[in-house]
């Protein structure tokens, strides 16, 4: 299961504005920190969509982040979007709620005035905006209308600049044709058969899927927090106005850079039609951002880590679960660019990839954990316990370091830990050792970095040596 707190993530530790945003989100939607983190990138994706295209071979992806959040009712899903919507509107971006409706409501319609002149009214999926589907279960009901809705949403999520995010429908008064740059925030309670829907419907390969089970104790805990909050105004390190200003400044900086690359003025950009703006964005896709030499190796390492999670699964489930990895790979590129935007730089690095992977790995592991009905993936429980004991043995045999900046003692170099594990298990293959680390050791470990060197240490609940450990 994914950890509750997001404070462990390097990006949250490094970027004050991200921590500041999360402070405000936490006050509204309690105990929903992972959706809070994703919501920041959801907003930032909308801020960047007119300007950023990420080239991949002969095609490209765009910076939008789309989220599908599955969780019990009355656990803060609806109120979470109130925060998202407020920030977006105050930062000058459009946002709307959508429940259900006709094709005309989604795509648009034709209206005939008293003189017989026909005009087109765009639907919800037209243009640039954040859309909240507060009852995402409607997308999972097996009827013709819901199937068409899913197809429209899938098309809306196709990459901007490819032409595949153009939605078309022939109607009696003409053909509706819209360009969709929307970001989707979809929430639902866990309806019956949800796992089968996740495995069957293609839209789930285009979103970041987060599932969480809420226990009675969790609900009680949040109720107590809300009771304490009555007439209790929180203090914020980063003000709400600073959060809004960040998104405004980001869009201003992206506009200026795009205009400079295209040799146009800001006024020319403001007055340009939709088609011209897309041409400007596509013209700048190779120079808006650049990557350094560490980017591609870090990306390959991230991809291998995702595949490691499903390598030993049952073949019937392996093929389905691995189908999510291409989407994860795209999101690794996307969120790495988000990290560069947070940092205010135009060069995307391997460190940005690592920060994206840290978040996405947890999301993917959480998804697999759920789909496997909370059974250890690819490994029996007895075998898992045996390997966990060996990792603890390897940890206590590895030289430990104490960071005096607040991180404390007990850190070991990850590569040295893996070497000691390999010696104990008589494994010479680094790949085989990494596979066992991902499956059995990773959930036991805390992570940190010093430059490019990776350190880990056992979480507090695992640091007590077993009775049979040789180091007792």
N, C-alpha and C positions, 0 to 999 in steps of 0.2 A: 504493500500500500504506500502511496505517496505520503511524504511527511507533511504535517499540518502547516508548519511555519515556513515562510519564504525567506526569512532572515539569513538562512544558510547560503543562499545563492550569491555568487560573486557579484553579479550585476546589482543586486539590492544593496550589497555592502559598498559598492564602488560609486554608485550614482545617487547623489543626494536628492535629486528631483524625483527619482523613482521611489525612494523611501518616503519622501514627502507626500507623493500621491497616495501611496499605500496607507499612510497615517489617516488620511481623510476617508478612504474607502472603508477602512476597518471600523470607523465610527458609525457607519451606516449599515453595512452588511457584515454582521458579526461571524467570526470563525469561518470565513470564506476567502482565505488569503490567496489560494492558487487562482481562482477566478479573478480576484483583485489584480494580481500580477498580469494575467492575460488581458484584462480590460485596458491596462495602460497601453499595451501594444495594439489593441483593437483601435483605440483612439488615435495613436500615433500613425497607424496604417492609413487612416482616413486623412490625416493631415498631409501625408506624403504621397497619396495616390495620384494627384495630378502631375507629379514631377519625377517620380522614381520608377524606372524600369530596370530590372536586373537581368543582364544578358546571360543566356545559357545556350551555347552553341548557336544555332541559327534562329532560336526563339528567345523568349524572355518570360520572367514572372514579375509580379508587382508586389508592393509592400503591404498589401492588406492582410490582416489577421482575422480569421473567422473562428467562432467558438460555438461548440455544442456542449451544453452543461446539463447533466442528468443528475437530479437530486430530489429528495423528498420535498413535498409541499411545506410551506411555512418555515423555510430555512434560510430566507434571505435572498432568493434568486431575483424576485421582482424588484425589490428595493435596491438591489445592486445596480440595475440599469438606470435607476433614477440618478445615481451619482454619475454614471457614464454620460447620460444625456445632458445633465446640467453642465458638466465640464465641456462637452462638445459644443453645446449652444453658446456658452459664454466665450469659447475660443473661436466662434465664427463658423462652426461646422453644422451641417444639418443632421438631424436625428429624428427618428419616428418609431412609434409602436405599430406593430401589425399583427393581427390575430388570424383572420381568414377572410376570404373574399373571392370574387370572380376573377377570371383571366384579365378582365378590363381593369380591375383594381390593381392587379400586379403589373400589367404591361402598359395599359392606357386605353383610351377609347376615343371615338370620333363624336363630335357634337355638331349638330346642324342648327344654325341660327334662323331667325325669321326670314332672312333673305335667301335661305337655302345654301349659304356658304358653310363648308365643312371645315372644322378645326380639330386638331388633335390635342387631347389632354393626356400628358404622360402619367404612367402609373407609379406604384411604389418603388419598383425596381429600376426606374429610370434615373440616371445621373449619379451623383456622389452623395452618399449619406450613410449613417449607421442605422441599421434596422434591427429592432428587437422583436423576435418571435417568442412571445411570453408563454405560449402553449405549443411547444414544438411537437407534442404528441400528434397533432393534426397531420404532420408530415409522415407519420408512421402508419396511419390508418389505411388499410388496403382497399381504396376505391379509386375510380378513374380520376377524380378531381385531385386527390392528394398525389397521385402519381405524376400528373401534369405539373402540379406545384413543385414537386421535387426536381423535375426536369428543368423548369424555369430557373430555380435556385442554383442548380448545378451550372447552368449556362452563365448566370450572373457572376459566378465565382471564377469563371475562366479568366486567364490573365489579360489585363488591359494591354492594348497594343498589338495583340495577336489577331484581332477581329472576331475572336470566338466569344467575346462578351457582348456581342450584338444580338439582341433578342428580337425575333420576328414572328408575327402572327397575322395571318390573312383573315380579314373580317369583311362584312358585307359592304361597308362604306370605304374600304381600302385596306392597305397593309400597315399595321403598326410595326414600327422599327425603332428600337431604343438601344442606347449604349448604357451598360450598367457598370458603375464603379462603386457599388454598395459593399459594405461590410456587414456580415450577418452575426448577430448575437442570439443564439437559439437556446431556449431553456425548456425543460420538461421534467415532470415527475417520472419515475421509472415505470412505464406502462408494461403490461403483460407482454411477454415475448420480445422485449426490447433488444436482448442480445442477438436474436435472429435478425432483427431489422438492421442492427449495426453491421452484421456480417454481409447482408444482402445489398444494402443501398449504397450507391456510389458517392452520395454526398458526404458520407462519413470519412472518405479518403481526402476530402477537400477542406476539412475543418480540424481544429484542435479539439479533441473529444475528452471531456473531463467528467468522470463519474465519482460520486462519493456517497457512501451510506451514512445516514445520520442516526445515531442511537438516541434513546430516551435521555441518557445522561448528558449528551451533547446539547440537546434541546433545553434541558433544565439549566445547564451552565450558561447558555446564551440568555435565557430568561433572567437569570440572576444578574448578568452583566447589564442588561437593559434596565433592570430595577435600580442598579447603582448609578446609572446614567441620568436618572430623573433629576432635573435642576443642577446637573453637574456638567459644566462646559469644559471640554478638553482643551489642553494647550498643544499647539502645533509648532514643530521646529520650522517647517516650511508652510507658509500661509497658502490658503486656497488661491488667492490672487496670483501668487508666484507660480502655482501649478498651471493656471490658465495662461499666464504670460509665457511660460515655457513653450506651449503648443503654438501660440501666436508667433513667437519669435522663430520657432522652427520653420513654420510655413514661410515666413518672410525670408529666412536664409535660403531655403530651397528655391523660392521664386527668384531671388537675386542670382543664385548660381546658375539656374536653368537659363535665365535671360542672358547672362554673360556668355555661356557656352554657345547659345544660338545667335548672339550678336543683336539682340533686340532690347528695347527698353521695357521697364515694368508696365508702362502704359500700353505698349503694344501687346504684351501678354494679357493684360486685363481686358482689352478690347477684342482679343482673338476669339473666333468661334471654336466650338468643340473639336472639330476636325483639325483645325490648325494647332490647337493646344496639344492634341495627341501627336501630331507630327513633330512639334518641338520636343516633347518628352521622349519620343523614340529616337530623335536625332542626338539627344544627349545621353542615351542609355549607357554608352561605353565610357563616358567621361564624367558623368555626374558623381560616381564613386569609382574608386579603383581598389585593387587588392594587392597585398604584399606577398612575399615568398612563403610566408607561413600559412596562408589561407587555405590553399588546396590540400596540403598534407593534413591539416587539422580537420578539414571537411571529410576526407577519406577515413580518418580515424573515427570521426563521429558516425559515419555510415556503418563502419565495421562494428561499432559498439551496438548500434540498433539491431544489426543482423545477429549479433551474438545472443541477443535475448530470445530469438526464435529458433536458433540453430538446432536445438535438441528437442523441439516440440514434436508432438504427434504430426505426421505428414499431412493429415486432413486439416488440422488447424494451422499448421505452419504456413501453408500456401495462402490462407485467408489473412492471418495476422501479418505476414510479410507484405501483403498488398498495401498496408498503411505506410511502409517505409519510404516509398517515393514521395508521398506527401510530406513525411517528416524531413526528408532531404531538402525539399523545397523550403519548408519552414525554417530549417537550419540556416539556409542562405538568407531568408527574409529577416529572421530575428537577429542574425549577425549584423545586417545592415541597420536594424533598429538600434543595436548597441552602439554602432558608429554615430548614429544621429544623436543618441543620448550623450555621447562623449564630445560631440561637436566637431568631428573630424570627417574627412572625405576619403580616407584610406581604411578599408576594412581588413582586419588582421585575423590571424589564427586565434588570438585571445578572444576576439568577438565571437568566433565560431565556438570556442570552448564554453563561453558563457551561455550561448544559445543551446548547445548540446546539454548542458547541465540541467536546464529546465525541461527540454523536450524528452530527454531520456526518462526522467521521472514520470512525465505524462504517459509515455508509451508503456513503461513498465506497469503503471497503474491500470492502463487499458487491458494489457495482457492478463494481469492479475485478476481483473474482474471477469474477463471472458473465460478464463480457466476456472471460474468458480472458487477463487481464492485457494487453489492448489498450487504448490510450488511448480514453476514452469520447467518441464523437461527433466525433472528429477524427483525421486521419491523422498518423502519426508525424512526417512532414516538416513539416506545417503546425504541429504542436505545437512542434517545435524552433525554427521561425521566430518564433512568438509569444513563446517563452521569451526569445529574444534581444532582442526589442522591449521586453519587461518589464524586462530588465536595463538597457537603454538608458534607459528611463523612470526607473528607480530611481536611476541615477547622475546624472540631471538634477534630482532632487528634493532639497530641503533636508534635511540629516541632523541628528539630535539625539543627544545623549549623555546618558543617564540615569546619575546618579552613585550610584544605590542598588544597583549590582551588575549591572544589566542591560546596561551598557556602551554603546558608540557605534554609529552606523550605522542608527538608527531613523528612519523617515520616516512622515509622516502618510499613512494609507492613501488618504484622499480626494485628497490632492495627487498621490500616485503615479498614481492612476487618471486624474486630469485630464491629467497629462503623457503617459500612454499614449494617451489619446484624441486629444491633439494630434498625436502622432507618426503615429497610424493614421488621422487625419482622421475620428474617430468622435465625434459630438456626443451620442449617446444614452447616458445613464448606465447604463441597463439593459443595453445591448449591451456596454459596458465591463465591467460586473460579470460578465456571462456569460463573457467572455474571462478575467477574473481567476480565477473559480472553476475554469475548465477548464484553464488553462495556468499561472497564476502562483501560485495557492494552495499547491501542493506545494513551491514553491521558497522559501516565506516562513516566518519566525518571526513570532509575534504577541504583542503586549502592549497594555495600555490604561493611560491616565492619566485618571482620571475616566471620562467617556463618550467621550473621544477615542481612536481606534484607531490604533495604530502597527504597522508591519511592517518587517522587514528581511530581506535575502537570507540564506539559510542559508550557513554558511561555505563549503560546496563550490560555491556559485554566485556568490560575491562577486568572483572574479577576472574582470576585464573581458575581453571577447572581443577578438581581434586587430583586428577592424574597428570597434570602438567609437570614437565620435568623441571621447570623453573621455580617450583614452589620451595 
